[in-house]
Amino acid sequence: MRILVTGASGSFGRQVAELLLRSVPASELVLVTRTPAALSSLAARGAQVRAADFDRPEALPRAFHAAEKLLLISTLAVGARRQRQHRSAIEAALAAGVRHIVYTSSAGIHPRNPSLAVADHVFTEDVLRRSGAAFTILRDSQYAEVIATILAPMALESGKWIMSAGEGRIAFVSKHDCIASAAAVLTTPGHEGAVYEITGPELHSFREAAALAAEIGGRPIEYVPVSHEEKLALFDSAGVPREYVEGETNSDGTGVWGSEEMVSYERAIRQGFFSICSRHVEMLTGGPARTLREVFLANLHALRPAAPNR
Ligand SMILES: NC(=O)c1ccc[n+]([C@@H]2O[C@H](COP(=O)([O-])OP(=O)(O)OC[C@H]3O[C@@H](n4cnc5c(N)ncnc54)[C@H](OP(=O)(O)O)[C@@H]3O)[C@@H](O)[C@H]2O)c1
């Protein structure tokens, strides 16, 4: 069984590769990335590293050859470009004879979900279903680590958590659980045709997330609900670009989203599209999904700068 992971130098890609190496011989793992040099340590351990870019579809079938299963990690350029990238990757996988495609989609898949990011996943899931390949869809909810290491620290710093998600609820999921779920699907049989809702174990509003961050961070946070227009204006005044800019990164090295995409995500949360809580993480990994509190405690260094990380 040869497993191929695309986008392998990103945060998700690297961590899933590390996890796969615990149960799969390195010779069975192919890592595809735009920056092979970034994966030299995994190459040194025996994984095959191949160069490919979804924006250059002509080279993809060659990069994907001799793989049985492919993990398609969604890319970052939200909108028509990302849809083209994902379609190119799926077509190339078929041309290369890949038998089973596993795709990191999003929670909240619905044709009327206003989230710009979700629209790309609706498109890609449709391409995948029509492709004729065996597929598994992993609908990841919002990463709890984004809340714990980026949004909560900013709120603790300013004393305010300003959101246009209102009282909408979402089951924040640990990225570790998303990665463990992907690794389980890639290494165990019986997942063809399955759609998994990869969520945390509890639904939370951002008001509750703010209260939890204040409790654990030891500083007060006022939750301030605003309109979507006000939130977009706030991003504008902070100099956040409206659309994705290639190469811009967050403090954790992951790609930065454009403000229009982020506000559309908050709109979708407010309208209830992400109000989904499943036990699929536990079904796949055998252990309970991490709670938001657990993810906050695992990232204490971000919430209480003087505290040691657990
Ligand atoms: N559920 C959530 O809350 C949430 C939050 C953020 C992101 N996401 C999604 O989950 C994905 C993985 O997250 P992450 O934290 O690992 O993000 P990340 O560290 O920023 O990685 C971005 C990934 O996109 C790949 N990529 C970008 N442009 C590409 C292209 N032209 N061709 C092929 N691959 C390309 C990169 O691959 P290489 O650089 O190795 O080529 C990399 O794996 C993201 O890309 C995004 O779609 C979900």
PDBQT file of the ligand as one rigid body, heavy atoms in Angstrom, charges set to zero:
ROOT
HETATM    1  N1  LIG A 401     -10.371  23.664   9.576  1.00  0.00    +0.000 N 
HETATM    2  C1  LIG A 401      -9.706  24.791   9.804  1.00  0.00    +0.000 C 
HETATM    3  O1  LIG A 401      -9.903  25.510  10.815  1.00  0.00    +0.000 OA
HETATM    4  C2  LIG A 401      -8.629  25.212   8.855  1.00  0.00    +0.000 A 
HETATM    5  C3  LIG A 401      -7.828  26.300   9.188  1.00  0.00    +0.000 A 
HETATM    6  C4  LIG A 401      -6.808  26.636   8.332  1.00  0.00    +0.000 A 
HETATM    7  C5  LIG A 401      -6.631  25.911   7.168  1.00  0.00    +0.000 A 
HETATM    8  N2  LIG A 401      -7.440  24.874   6.852  1.00  0.00    +0.000 N 
HETATM    9  C6  LIG A 401      -7.254  24.073   5.612  1.00  0.00    +0.000 C 
HETATM   10  O2  LIG A 401      -6.431  22.967   5.939  1.00  0.00    +0.000 OA
HETATM   11  C7  LIG A 401      -5.281  22.949   5.085  1.00  0.00    +0.000 C 
HETATM   12  C8  LIG A 401      -4.084  22.459   5.839  1.00  0.00    +0.000 C 
HETATM   13  O3  LIG A 401      -3.857  23.362   6.917  1.00  0.00    +0.000 OA
HETATM   14  P1  LIG A 401      -2.403  23.737   7.394  1.00  0.00    +0.000 P 
HETATM   15  O4  LIG A 401      -2.560  24.287   8.749  1.00  0.00    +0.000 OA
HETATM   16  O5  LIG A 401      -1.488  22.601   7.134  1.00  0.00    +0.000 OA
HETATM   17  O6  LIG A 401      -2.031  24.924   6.418  1.00  0.00    +0.000 OA
HETATM   18  P2  LIG A 401      -0.580  25.446   5.994  1.00  0.00    +0.000 P 
HETATM   19  O7  LIG A 401       0.469  25.005   6.958  1.00  0.00    +0.000 OA
HETATM   20  O8  LIG A 401      -0.728  26.904   5.703  1.00  0.00    +0.000 OA
HETATM   21  O9  LIG A 401      -0.325  24.653   4.659  1.00  0.00    +0.000 OA
HETATM   22  C9  LIG A 401      -0.942  25.035   3.459  1.00  0.00    +0.000 C 
HETATM   23  C10 LIG A 401      -0.963  23.840   2.566  1.00  0.00    +0.000 C 
HETATM   24  O10 LIG A 401      -1.456  24.169   1.268  1.00  0.00    +0.000 OA
HETATM   25  C11 LIG A 401      -0.586  23.542   0.297  1.00  0.00    +0.000 C 
HETATM   26  N3  LIG A 401      -0.608  24.325  -0.943  1.00  0.00    +0.000 N 
HETATM   27  C12 LIG A 401      -0.715  25.668  -1.067  1.00  0.00    +0.000 A 
HETATM   28  N4  LIG A 401      -0.644  26.015  -2.370  1.00  0.00    +0.000 NA
HETATM   29  C13 LIG A 401      -0.494  24.867  -3.070  1.00  0.00    +0.000 A 
HETATM   30  C14 LIG A 401      -0.349  24.566  -4.443  1.00  0.00    +0.000 A 
HETATM   31  N5  LIG A 401      -0.334  25.541  -5.387  1.00  0.00    +0.000 N 
HETATM   32  N6  LIG A 401      -0.190  23.275  -4.824  1.00  0.00    +0.000 NA
HETATM   33  C15 LIG A 401      -0.193  22.276  -3.887  1.00  0.00    +0.000 A 
HETATM   34  N7  LIG A 401      -0.330  22.492  -2.562  1.00  0.00    +0.000 NA
HETATM   35  C16 LIG A 401      -0.463  23.779  -2.160  1.00  0.00    +0.000 A 
HETATM   36  C17 LIG A 401       0.780  23.598   0.927  1.00  0.00    +0.000 C 
HETATM   37  O11 LIG A 401       1.623  22.609   0.343  1.00  0.00    +0.000 OA
HETATM   38  P3  LIG A 401       3.203  22.759   0.101  1.00  0.00    +0.000 P 
HETATM   39  O12 LIG A 401       3.629  24.110   0.615  1.00  0.00    +0.000 OA
HETATM   40  O13 LIG A 401       3.868  21.628   0.826  1.00  0.00    +0.000 OA
HETATM   41  O14 LIG A 401       3.368  22.625  -1.371  1.00  0.00    +0.000 OA
HETATM   42  C18 LIG A 401       0.432  23.295   2.387  1.00  0.00    +0.000 C 
HETATM   43  O15 LIG A 401       0.289  21.932   2.662  1.00  0.00    +0.000 OA
HETATM   44  C19 LIG A 401      -5.139  24.395   4.581  1.00  0.00    +0.000 C 
HETATM   45  O16 LIG A 401      -4.438  24.437   3.365  1.00  0.00    +0.000 OA
HETATM   46  C20 LIG A 401      -6.576  24.825   4.481  1.00  0.00    +0.000 C 
HETATM   47  O17 LIG A 401      -7.179  24.417   3.254  1.00  0.00    +0.000 OA
HETATM   48  C21 LIG A 401      -8.415  24.494   7.689  1.00  0.00    +0.000 A 
ENDROOT
TORSDOF 0
